[in-house]
Amino acid sequence: MPYVEFLALQRRAAVVITDSGGIQEETTYLKVPCLTLRENTERPVTVTLGTNILVGQDRAKLHTELAKILEGRGKPGRIPPLWDGHASERIAEIIQKL
């Protein structure tokens, strides 16, 4: 599936269940609840600040967290501070100073 179409599906989803690190970031940015079928993540900010919950291989935890989300009691999450779309401007400013 093309990337932009996949993002559109994520944006409209009630919840995303994944094992992909990139999708953990995308759902956090889109403020869509994400349940990750892994015990750990290389993107911890999606768990600490974002909408991501690690459920690992625990079916009971998956069921519990999914039920919370579908009942409107899911983790709200927020977009991490520097995920504002201005990274390239900050990088350019640093380079100019060098």
C-alpha positions as CSV (number, residue, x, y, z in Angstrom):
1,M,0.0,0.0,0.0
2,P,1.4,3.5,-0.8
3,Y,2.6,5.4,2.2
4,V,0.2,8.3,2.0
5,E,-2.8,6.0,1.7
6,F,-1.5,4.0,4.7
7,L,-1.2,7.2,6.8
8,A,-4.8,8.1,5.8
9,L,-6.0,4.7,7.1
10,Q,-4.1,5.2,10.4
11,R,-5.5,8.7,10.8
12,R,-9.0,7.4,10.6
13,A,-8.4,4.3,12.8
14,A,-9.9,3.9,16.2
15,V,-6.8,2.0,17.2
16,V,-3.7,0.5,15.5
17,I,-2.2,-2.8,16.5
18,T,1.4,-3.2,15.3
19,D,5.0,-4.4,15.9
20,S,6.5,-1.6,13.7
21,G,8.5,1.2,15.3
22,G,7.7,3.6,12.5
23,I,4.0,3.1,13.0
24,Q,4.4,3.7,16.7
25,E,5.7,7.2,15.8
26,E,3.1,7.9,13.2
27,T,0.2,7.0,15.5
28,T,1.6,9.1,18.3
29,Y,1.9,12.1,15.9
30,L,-1.7,11.4,14.6
31,K,-3.0,11.0,18.2
32,V,-4.3,7.5,17.4
33,P,-4.1,4.8,20.1
34,C,-1.4,2.2,19.3
35,L,-1.0,-1.2,20.9
36,T,2.4,-2.7,20.1
37,L,3.0,-6.4,20.1
38,R,6.5,-6.2,21.4
39,E,8.1,-6.3,24.9
40,N,10.3,-3.2,24.2
41,T,10.7,-0.4,21.7
42,E,13.5,1.7,20.2
43,R,11.0,4.6,20.3
44,P,10.3,4.9,24.0
45,V,8.9,8.5,23.7
46,T,5.9,6.9,22.0
47,V,5.2,5.1,25.3
48,T,6.2,7.8,27.8
49,L,4.5,10.7,26.1
50,G,2.6,9.3,23.1
51,T,-0.3,7.0,22.5
52,N,1.6,3.8,22.4
53,I,1.2,0.9,24.8
54,L,3.5,-2.1,24.8
55,V,1.4,-5.2,25.2
56,G,4.0,-7.7,24.1
57,Q,2.6,-11.2,23.6
58,D,0.2,-11.0,26.5
59,R,-3.3,-11.6,25.0
60,A,-5.1,-10.6,28.2
61,K,-3.3,-7.2,28.2
62,L,-4.1,-6.8,24.5
63,H,-7.7,-7.5,25.2
64,T,-7.8,-5.2,28.3
65,E,-6.1,-2.3,26.5
66,L,-8.2,-2.7,23.4
67,A,-11.4,-2.7,25.4
68,K,-10.3,0.5,27.2
69,I,-9.7,2.2,23.9
70,L,-13.0,1.1,22.4
71,E,-14.8,2.3,25.5
72,G,-13.2,5.7,25.2
73,R,-10.9,5.2,28.2
74,G,-7.6,4.9,26.2
75,K,-4.4,6.6,26.9
76,P,-4.7,10.1,25.6
77,G,-1.0,10.7,24.8
78,R,0.5,13.8,23.4
79,I,2.9,14.8,20.6
80,P,6.5,15.0,21.9
81,P,7.9,18.6,22.2
82,L,10.2,18.6,19.2
83,W,7.8,16.8,16.8
84,D,6.6,20.2,15.6
85,G,7.6,20.0,11.9
86,H,10.4,22.5,12.4
87,A,13.4,20.1,12.7
88,S,15.0,21.2,9.4
89,E,14.8,24.9,10.5
90,R,16.6,24.1,13.8
91,I,19.2,22.0,12.0
92,A,19.8,24.8,9.4
93,E,20.2,27.3,12.3
94,I,22.8,25.1,14.0
95,I,24.7,24.7,10.7
96,Q,24.7,28.4,10.0
97,K,26.2,29.1,13.4
98,L,29.1,26.7,12.6
